[in-house]
Amino acid sequence: MASGWQYRIGSVAGVALIATVALSVANVPVVQRAFVAVVPLFSDHHVWSIGGTRLLVTLVLTVGVVVAALLPLYKPQPRRILDTIALSQKRVLTAVFALATIGYFNWSVRLPRAMLAMIALTLFVAIPAWFLLISTGPERNSRAVVVGTDPGEIRYVLATAPITILGYLSPPFDDREDRGETVVPDGGETTPDGGRAALAGSRTEYGDIGPPLDQVRHFGGLSRLDDVLVEHDIDTVVLAFSDADRGEFFGTLDVCYDHGVSVLVHRDHTGGVLLTEEREGLGEYAEVALEPWDWQDYLLKRLFDVAFAGAALLVLAPVIAVIAVAIKPDSPGPVLYAQDRTAGFGGTFTVYKFRSMVTDAESETGATVSAEDSGEVDPRVTRVGYVLRRTHLDEIPQLWAILTGDMSVVGPRPERPELDDDMQREAYDWRKRWFVKPGLTGLAQINDATGHKPVEKLNWDVEYIRNQSLGFDLKIVIRQLWIVLTDVLGLASRR
């Protein structure tokens, strides 16, 4: 990626040129006739061209509006491919609506609808392609930083990483840590294993490998990672953590994911919690699979999620109304209840469900897995709630979380953070689930693996992660719909 003013000037010039070409081509009568003939929506529109002074004024206005609408994209900043496409297309739509609005109030600069449609289609394709081109640019050496909390591991990475390292980000260390020793975080005595549960063993015993940290550029604490990635055009982060905690470790992965930055880790330090991919030329390092899906498959999966959730909400609208009416007289309290659930990289999001338990059901017991998951009777479940849970209808509000992008139709079920921590202690690889967007259903659900069986549940989730594809998702959805239908018919037959 070009940096600084080179990127800004190049991106603006490219957008201005694309807008100029789009208007010029759309102003050619032959092109207009071909477009009108192909698109029935404009078949009754008169074909005409803009000329003279009006063409110049319209050109200046069109280029100005398009350039202004794309302002957020002129800042040099690493982004994922899909994010670049989505943001640029969103801004193109904003520019097109602005041009249509201006033309509505000022006839002298109004673009014919067929011409505006042609310009919009051209910009919708060409603008994202342009920003992808200048964002990637020619191949060059990677610009990387080390991020971590273990000084011995940081020094080892600085000495052995197969790419150019500009510096490191970490909390401040004392003199003992700088020499390669590890100090317990609470200030206790030095320990050979780092004091806390190591990610997969510490390299502090090799503290003499690598340069002293005071001879390497220190970019600051981990909170500066976002700024450093942008300011220094970083495309790779190398991990050097002593343990995989939810805050620092997975927070780093989350920032890198948002910026489209690659993450490397030593092969001995995947710790059972990382999904990795093989890449040539990395030696003893591997690339962390921040997005296990290929981006084309990811796009298809997202389109499927939106189509499924939108259609389901539309079809189930009458059912939603009936459920809302049934819940209120059955027990006092709201129709919906909200809970925090674990999202990607250990973050949280709010999920909504139809209330199936009495209000404040966990006020005395705290967060617990329902006894119904193990086949027993849960006294907290209401009469209507029992029906909702048996037929899975209490999950309907989660379709909204799918539309907003917090969840997917298929993926590991999101757990409550409190229960998530407990399950990590029983299944060490549990955090591998954090690399995939949580889902409404998944392999664990269709195989009846609940929170009472965390190891079995994890095994099914990891199998899904390794074999995920849109076709695999469709099979799981069909199986889940059959289970729901069977449960509904079974409940109806007993009544």
N, C-alpha and C positions, 0 to 999 in steps of 0.2 A: 504494500500500500504506500502511495506517496504520502508525505507527511506535511503538516503545517500549511503554509500558504500555497504550496504547489498543489496539494489536494483541493483546497478551497477554490482556487482559481480554475483548476481543471474541471472540477465538478460543475461549477456555475457555467463555464463556457460550454461544456458538453450539453447541459440541460437547455441553454439558450439555442444552441445549434439544432438540437433535436426538435425543439418547439418550432423553430423557423422552417425546418424541412417539412415537419408535419403539416403546418399551415400551407406552405407552398404547394405540396403534393395534393392536398385536399382541395386546393383552389383550381386545379386543372380540370376542365370540363370532361375530358375523356375518363379520368379517374372517377369523377362524380357519377357519370353514367354507369360505369361498371359497378360501383358500390350500390347505387339505387336499384340496379337490376338484380343484384345478389341478395340484398336485404329487403324483404317485402315491406317492412315497417316504413320505409321511406320511398316506396314505389310511386306514390302520388305527389312527391315533392318536385318542385321546379328546379332544374339544374341551372345554376348561374355562378359566375365568378365575380370576385371583388377586384377592382382595378383602381389605378390612380392614387390620389392622396388617401382615399379611404383604406386602401390596402396597406399603405405604410402605417397609418394610425392603428389599424386592426392588428398588424404584425407586432408593433411596439407593445400594444396592450396585452396581446396573447403571451408574448415572451415574458413580459414583466410579471403577469399573474402566475405563470407556471414557475418561473424562477423564484418568486416570493413564496409560493406554496410549498416548495421543497426545501425551505430554509433549514429545517432540523438535520437534513442529510448532508449539509456541507461541512459539518464538523468532522474532522478525521477521527473515527472511532471504530474499533473492530466490532463487527456484528456477525451473527449467524446468517447464513444464506437466506433462510426463510424469513428472518426478521427484516433483512434488507428489502426483499421482494414485497413483503406485506406493508412496510412503512412507506416505501416509494409509491406503491399502487394506491394506498390510502391518500397520500398527498396529491397524486394525480387526480383522483376523484374530487378532492377539495378544489383544485384548480378548475376543473371542468364545471363544477357547480357555480363557482365564482364567475366564470365567463358567461354562463347562461343567465345568471342573475343580473350582471352588468348589461347584457344585451337586452334583457327584458325592460329595464328602465331607460336605456339609451339606445334607440333604434339605429342610430348612425354607426354604431360599432357592433351591431348584432351579427352573429355568425349564423348562417342557415343551419337548421338542425342536422341535416345530412352531413354538412361540412364539420360541425362540432362533433358529431359521432365518429367521423373518420379520424379527426385529430385525437379524440379520446382513446380510440383503439390503438393508434400508433404510439401515443405516449404510454399507455398501459403496458405495452410490451417493451418499448425501446428504453424508457427511463430506468426500470429495474435492471435491464441488461447492462446499461451504462455504469450504474453504481456497482454492480457486481464486478465489472471489468476493472474499474479503477481501484476497487477495494482489494482485489487479489494482485493484479499487476504481474510483472515478470517474477520468476523464481529468484529468491535471494536467500542468504543465510538467515536462520531463525534468530530472533531477538528474544531472549528469555530472561526470566528472573527466578530465583529460588524463593519459595514461600514455606515457612515452617516455624517450629518452636523448639527443635532439637539442635543445639549448636554443633554437636559432633556430626550429625547427619547433614547439616548445611555445609560444613567444611568438606565432607566426603563428596557431596554432590558437586560443589565447586571444582573439585579436583578430577572428577570422573565423568561428568555430564558430556554427552556427545555433541553439544551445541554451544553456541556463544552465550555466556552468562554475563549480563550487565551488572548484576548486584543481587541483593536479597532483601526480603521483608520479613520481619520477625519482631516479637516483643524484645525489650531490652534484656541483655544478659549481663551477669557480673563477670569479673575477671576469671574466675574458675571455669565458667562456662565457655568463655572465649578461648581458653586453653584446651577445650575438648572435654572437660568434665561436665557432668550433669547434676543440677541442683534441684532438690525437691521443690515444687512450686510454692509451698508454704514457708520456705526458708529453712527447712530442716537440713540434716546432714546430706552430704553427697552420696548418691547411691549408684551402683553400676548399671541399673536397669532404668534409670530415669525417674523413679519414684512413682509414676502413674502407669497404668496398663499400657504397655507399648503396642504400637500398631502391628509390628511383627518382629520385635527385637530392635535394639538401638545400636547404632554404630559408634557410640561414644568410646568404645574400646579402641577405635581407630582415630582417636582425637588428634593424633599427630599427622593424619593425612589431610592435605588441603591447606590453603593459606589461612593465617590468623584472620579472624573476622574484622579486626580493625584495619586490615589492608584492603578490604573489599567494600564497595559502595553499599551503604545501608540506606534504603529508600524510606525507612520508617516502619511503623507498626502495621499489622494486618488490616487495619481499618483504611489504610491508604491504597489498598490493592486496586480498587476501581480507578482511582485517579492515575496511578502509575501505569496501568495497562493502556490508558488513552494517551497520556502525555509522552510516553516513550515508545509508542507503537509496538507493544509487546504482543507476540503471537504464540508464545509458549511459556507455561509455568511448570516448574519442577518442584514436586512436593518433598518436604523434609520435616515431617511431623513425627513426634514420638508417640502420639496416640490419636485415635480417630474420634474426637469428641464432636457432638452435634454442632457446637457453635463455630469454632475456628476452622476445623478440618472441612466439614461439609459446607460451611459458609464460603470458604475459598473456592470449592468446586462450583457452588452456585454462581458466584461472580464470574468465574471463567466461562461457565455455560452461557450466561447472559451476553457476554462479549464475543462469543465464538472463538475463544482462546484454547489452544490445545493444552493438555495436562499430561506430564510424564511422571512416572514413579519408578523407583528401583524395583526390579522383579522380586527381590526378597522382601519387599515392604508393602505388598498388596494387602497383607493382613487379613485376607478372607473377606474384606468388606468392599473391595473394589472390583469392578468389571473392567477388564483390559483388552486391548486389541494389539495384534502383532503389527509392527511396522519395521521395514528394513532400515538399517543404519543406526539403530538405537543402542546396540550392544546390550549391556546389562539392564537397560531401561525399557519400559513398556508404556504405551499410551493408554490413558484412562478413557473408557468408553462413556463419555458424558452423555452422548445421545446414541444409544444402541441402534436406533432405527436409521436406515439410509434416508436422506432428506426427501427423496421422491416418495418412498413408502410412508414417511412421516406425513407428507402432504395428503396422500390418499387416506391415511388413517384419520387425520383431522377432518377431512371432508366427510368421511363416513360418520364420525362422531357427531358433527353438526347436523347432518341429514337424519341420523337415527334419533337424536335427542329432540330435534324440532318436530319430526313426524310423530314421535311418541307423545310429546306434550299436547300436540293438536288432537290426536286420536283419543287420548286419555282425559281430555278436558272435562267431559261429563262425569267420569269416574272420580276425578279430583274433587268436583263439587259435592258428590255424594259422600265421599270420605270426610270432607270437612264438616258436613252437616251431621254425620254420625258420631264424630269424636266429641263434639261439644257436650251433648247431653249424657254421654257415657261416664265422663269424669271431669271435674273442674280443671281448668288450665287451658293453655293455648293449643291451637291445632297443630302448629309446627314447633319443633324444638331444634336448637342449634348446638353443634359441638365442634370443637377444634379437632382436626385430624392431621396426621403427618403427611406432608407433601414431598415432592422431590428434594433430595439433598438434606433431609431432616427438617425442612421448614414446616409451617403449618398453614392451613386454610380452614375456612368455616364451611361445614356441610350441614344441610337441612334435611330433616326427615319428618314424616307424620308422627306425631306423638303416640307411642304405643304403650307407655308406662304411666303410672301415676306421677303427678307433678313432684319435683324434688326427690325422685326415686333414689338418688345416690347421696342424699344429704347425710345419711348415717354410715353407709358402707363405703362411700367413695367410689372411684372408678373401678368397676369389676366387669368381667365377662359374664353375660347373661347365662343363667343356669339352663335356659332353653337350648343353648348351643351344644350342651352335652346330653340333651334328651330329657332333662328334668323339668319340673314346673317352677317358673319364676313368679312369685306372688306379686311382684311389682307390675306385671303386665296386665292391662285392662282387658275387658271382654272384646271390645272393638280392636284393641291392640293385638290380641291373640290372632284374630282373623287377618289383620294387616301383615303380621309377621309371618304367618303360615303361607300367605299368598304372595309375599314379597312386595305388596303394594305400598308398604311404608317407605320404600326406597324411591318412589316416584319423584319427590322434590329434588333428588340428586341429579336428575336430568338437566336442571338449570346449571349445576356446577359443570356439567359436560359442555353445555353451550358456551359458558364463560371461559372454558379452557383450564379450569382447576383439576378436572378429572377427565378420564377417557371412558369409553364404553367398556373396554377390556383392559385389565391391568391388575396388579396386586391391590387388594382392598386396603384403603387407608385406615390405619388404626389410630386410636386416641393416643396422644403423646405419653400419657401415664402408663397405658397398657403396652405401648410400643417399647418403652424402657424395660418393662418386665420381660417381654418376649425376647429382647436382645440378650438377656442373661441366660435364657434357655436355649436360644439358637444363635450362635455367635455370628453366622453369616447374614443375620437378619437385615443388616443395612444395605445389602445388595439390592433390596427391593426399592431403595430410595433413588435408584438410577432410572426408573421408569415411572411415568405418570400414573398415579393410582387410578383404579377403574371401578366401574359399577359392578362388574362381575369378572371372573378370571378362572384359571384352572383349579385353584384351590376351592372356589365356591362350587363349581360343578362336580367336584370330587368330594364334597362334604367335609373339607378340612377347615375347622373353625379355630378360633383363638384358644380353645382348650387343647389344641394339638399344634403348637407353634412350629415344631420341627417339621412335621408333615406339611403344614401350610407353607413353610419356607421352601421346602423341596419342590412343591408344585409351582410356586412363584418363580423360582430360579429356572425351572424347566421352561416356563413361559418366556422369560427374558431371553433365554438362549435360542428359542425357536420362533420368536415372534415374527409375524407377517400379517398382512391384511387377510389373507386366506385363512390363517390360523385363528384370527379374531372372529371371522364369520362363523367358523365351526363352533367356537365357544359360545357365541351369541345364540346360534340355533339350538345348541344343547341347553343353554340357560332358559330360553323361551319354552322349550319342551318341558323342562323341570317345573317352571312356573305354571304352565297349563295343567300338568299332572297334579300339582299340589292344589290348584283351584278346584279341579274336578273331584279330587279325593276329599277335600273339605266339604264340598257341596253334597257328595254322596253320603257322608256321615251325618249330615243334617237333614 
